[in-house]
Amino acid sequence: MITLYGGPTPNARKVSIALEEMGLAWRLELIDILNGDQLTPEFLALNPNNKAPVIVDDEPPEGADGRPFVLWESGAILLYLAEKTGRFMPTAPAARAIAMQWLMFQMSGVGPMFGQNAHFEFYAKDRHEYAATRYANEVDRLLRVLESRLGESPYIAGPDYSIVDMATFPYLQRQLQVKGEGLPNLSRWADAIRARPAVQRGMQVGLSELRKETIEGGLTGFSDEHRSILFGEKQFERFRR
Ligand SMILES: N[C@@H](CCC(=O)N[C@@H](CS)C(=O)NCC(=O)O)C(=O)O
């Protein structure tokens, strides 16, 4: 049994989609990041980086001393699950290297830049024009890179659906709702991913607990207390003791 610590956020959804696609037995331990669940001593013992997702696998891999295996960082988790099941990641060296390239592109580009874009558009208390423009432009540029890639390849890593598509899809939902008409290749790809039953199940993770303070929940009531937990005093206080 694998326990997924997370909630209805893009990074946790990558993992719940993979768990569903791979047919693994799993359960959710809900982490409400607006409540500060990621800052508790219990959670920090699992992930000192105070971010979801985390998985705990009761069937540890070789070399884990037989203890339940704890892993964080969504890209590392996806690779671990792909290797555990032998699915959704090419094994031939060239194809694997290309898949890693696009996985790193998601982890270092799409994830952080889309996150900063959302921060400066929706969550920052004041409007910071330079930062808002900088990340909006970067999101557009990354979307164009993906649009071009999907003009030459059915899936991001190549001919086959892979963990790279699982990593990227949850980040593109909102962007495609707004900009989909100008991105035909990305829209075709997203339609194919969205039609997969495992993706539909994975996208439901923690959805019943979706907070109204989030973009997806309607963005009402996002307060200074939430800012403190995510970006302010409460986020940093353990380093100042
Ligand atoms: N690079 C990390 C990013 C994880 C991340 O940013 N998680 C967010 C939710 S999507 C979180 O837990 N934020 C809580 C916090 O920063 O305190 C990954 O891919 O797993």
The ligand as a Gaussian input file, in Angstrom:
#p B3LYP/6-31G(d) Opt

LIG

0 1
 N        9.013000      20.700000      -6.523000
 C        7.970000      20.200000      -5.661000
 C        6.937000      21.285000      -5.489000
 C        5.847000      20.865000      -4.530000
 C        4.948000      22.027000      -4.154000
 O        5.197000      23.195000      -4.480000
 N        3.856000      21.706000      -3.444000
 C        2.941000      22.708000      -2.990000
 C        1.522000      22.289000      -3.360000
 S        1.338000      22.088000      -5.120000
 C        3.028000      22.787000      -1.473000
 O        2.993000      21.772000      -0.807000
 N        3.128000      24.004000      -0.914000
 C        3.148000      24.210000       0.483000
 C        4.209000      25.180000       0.945000
 O        4.984000      25.667000       0.111000
 O        4.243000      25.445000       2.144000
 C        7.366000      18.942000      -6.275000
 O        7.332000      18.870000      -7.507000
 O        6.949000      18.026000      -5.540000

